[in-house]
Amino acid sequence: MSTLSIPAWNESLEVGNAIIDADHKETVELLAEAAQASDADLPAHFRKFAQHLRDHLAREEELMHKYGFPPTPIHVHEHNRVRLELEGIEKRMEAGNLMLVRGYLTEVVPEWFINHKNTMDSATAAWIRAQGG
């Protein structure tokens, strides 16, 4: 797996929907805070990041349903996969595996976030705009 540095917030991360873009900005900020946290502070930062991500995914799903986004089931399926992944990481974190948490934050999440933003989230935002949202 390639190591991708945690993205700094900039216009290239926007998808053109104010709700999604605000969530993405917060996602990037919380990801950076968690990745840079000391071992003592990492669990609290990861929990905050994970809860934000869950709330963010739920807000996206509300938008998809509100605007009748045709591939909603595919997008939601990917969100559910991420929710399960977060659960597994949290369980390992509670068992003391901070190295796994750090690897997840610095390698897995940045790559997933950019790919997800460029594909599913961009398509969702374009659909919402086309519906007048």
Buried (B, 14 or more C-beta within 10 A) or exposed (E): EEEBEBBEBEEEBBBEBEBBBEBBBBBBBBBBBBBEBEEEEBBEBBBBBBEBBBEBBEBBBEBBEEBEBEEBEEBBEBBEEBBEBBEEBBEBBEEEEBEBBBBBBBBBBBBBBBEBBEEBBBBBBBBBEEEEE
